[in-house]
Amino acid sequence: MKIEIWSDYMCPFCYIGKKRLETALQQFEHRDQVELTYRSFELDPHAPRDLNQRVVEMLAAKYGMSLEQASAMQNQVAAQALTVGLTFNFDTMIHTNTRDAHRLTRHASDRGKGAQMTERLFNAAFTESLHVGDRNVLTDLAVEIGLDRAEVTQLWESDAYVQEVLAEEQRAQAMDVRGVPYFLVDGKLAVSGAQSSERFAEALQYAWQHREQSNEVSSNEDASGSGCVDGTCSI
């Protein structure tokens, strides 16, 4: 069974949803037959690499809310992160363009390290407050998980994987995906948002039982909305 996951490294619910799915998979009896594939989704493809602005200020401006409301939203998300063992440091987090981070993930995936790269990038962004738009930082993170420094350096000297990233985003658009995380099981069952581990467990069981049936995409849960307050981060 294949699970494709569209996410962005600036999306806190993508990291939370990742952990909740992993918890559900630990209890899933067929987990050894499940393949996870992470897909690219840029919430703000035009975001600058270097933004001299606090994340709370960016959120307030983007979603038309006060700084107090944006701070409260961050606190709510940070509290949810703690329930899955994650510490989010929004006060020091660096908002950035994620195109290169997605390119690096594609590069890592081709070398059998996509999952490791994805986890490392999420942790770097939300817990360690590292600049995951900075190519020197990205290179160091890649080397940490065992990728070749020279190969990664060459990646930045080309436009490698740009088209692959764009193609994955265009596929999401064709499916009318407006927010992430977005999970697609065997190309048929869609789960939107950072659902509970229990909900993911139900989806896994349902997908396994119906994996030989219709190819039509069905939705297990629709958590669309604006902002980052309901389990999704919307564009």
N, C-alpha and C positions, 0 to 999 in steps of 0.2 A: 504494500500500500504506500502510495506516494503523497506526501503533504508538501505543498508549495506555500511559502510564507512571504508575502509582500510586506516590507517594513522599511523604516528609515531610522538612521542613527541619531536623529534629533527628536524622535518620538518616544516619550517615556513609556507609553502604554505598549509599545512594541517590545520593550525589554520585559515589562511585567507579563505580557501575554506569552512571551517565549518561556518564561519560567513556569507559568501555570500549565502550559502545554507539556513541558518536560515532566512536571509532577504527574499529570494524567498518564503520560506514556510509561512512567515507572510502574504503574499499576495495571497496564494493559498487557494481557497475556501474549499478544502477538507483536509486542514491541520490537522484537528482533527482525520482523518483516516490514518495518516502517522505515521509509527513507524520507528525510527532511531536506528540502531544498529552499534556500533563501533567495528571494527575488528582490530586485531593486525598486524602490519607490521614493522619489524625492518630494518631500512636502513643500519645499521651496527651492526649485531648481535654479532660481535667479538670486539666491541668497549670496551675499559676499563671503569670500573666504575669511576675511578679518572684519569683525563687527565690533566697534567700540561702543558696546551697549550691553547692559545687563540683560539676562534672559527675561527677567520679570518685566523690564521695560519693553522688550521686543514683543512679549505676549500681550501686554496691555495695548500696545499700538496695533498689533495685528488683529485682535479680536474686539477692539473698541471698548475696553473696560478700564477701570481705574487700577492704579498700582496695588491698592489694597485688595481688590477682587482678584487680580492676577496672582498676588502673593498667596491668597487663600486657596486658589486653585492649585498652586504648586504644593502647598502644604497637604492638601487632600491627596494628591498623587504620590507625594513622598510617603504618606502614611500607608497607602496601598502597597507601595514598593516594599516597605518593611515587612508586610505580611508574607512576602515570598522570599525574604532574606536579603533584600537589596537595600543599599543605602544610596539615596539620591542627594547630591549636593548642588542644588539649584543655584545657591548664592554664588558659587564659584564656577559653575558650568559655563563652557565657551560655546556659544551658538556659531555655527559655521555652515558653509556649503558642503554637502556630503557626496558630491559626484565622485571625487577621487576615492573616498572610502568605499563606495559601491564598486568602483573599478577594481580596487584592491581585493574586495571580496570575491569578485569573479575570477581574478587571477589565482587567489588561494583555492577556490573551488576546483579549478582545473588541476590543482596539485593535491587534491584530496584533503584540503584543510579549510574548507568553507565554513564549517560549523565552528571550528576553533577561532577563525578570524572574526566571525560575527560576534561571538561572545566577548572576545578581547576588545573589539571596538565599542560595544555597548558599555562595558565596564569602564573603559577609558573615558568615554564621554560623560556618563552619568555619575560615576563614583569617584574617579580620579581627577575629573575636571581637566583632562588633557585636550589639546587642540587637534581634533580628528580631521581637520581640514588642512592641517600643515603636513606637507609631504615628508618632511624629516621625521616628524612624530609617527606618521603612518609607516614609514620604512622601519623605524625601530620596533614598532608593534608587530610588524610582519616578521621581523627577524626573531622576536621573542617566541613566536609559535613555530619557528623552524623553517621559514621561507628564506630563500637566498637573497642576500642584500643586493647583489649586483643585478639580479633579475628585476627586483622591485625598483631599483634606481632606473633601469632601462624603461620600465613601465611609464615613468613620469616624463621620459624623453619622447614619448609617442602618444598616439591617441588610442592605444590598445584598450579594448573593452568598452569604449564609449558607445559604440553601436549596440553592443549587447545590453548595456544598461538601459539605453533608450528603448530598445525592443521590449524589454521586460516591462517598462513603464507604459509603453503603448498597448501592450497586452492587457494590463490592468485597466487602462482607460476603455478598451474595447469591452471589458466586462462591467463597465460602469462603476469601478472601484473609486470611491471618493475619499476614503480614509483608511488608515492602517492602524493596527495590524489587520491583515486579511489572509485567511487560511483557506486553501483549496485542496480538498482531499480527493485524490484520484480523478481530478478534473471534473468532479460532479457535485460534491457537497461543499458549500461555502459557509465559513464561519467568520463573522466580522466582529472585530473588537477583542479586547483582552478579557475574554469570558472567564468564568471560574474554572478551576480544575475539574469540578464535577461536570460542568457543561461540556468541557473538552472530552471528558471520559465518555459521556453519552454520545457525542459526535463520533468518536473513534469506534465505538461499538456499532453504531448505526451504519457507518461507512463500511466496516468490515462485513457486516451481515448483508449489505446490499451492493458489494463491490462488483458483482457480475451483472448488475441490472442496468437501468437506463443511463445513458450518457448525458442526459439533460442536467444542467447545473441547478441544484436546489439550495435554498438558504436555511441554515440551522438557526441563525440569529442575526437580526439586523440591528446594529448598534451605531448607525450613522448619526452624525450630528456635527455641530460646529464647535471648534475649540478642542481642548484635550481634557474633557471633564466626564466623559461617559464611556470610557473604554476604548475610544478611538482618537486619533489625531487627524483632523481633516485638512485638506488643501484649501 
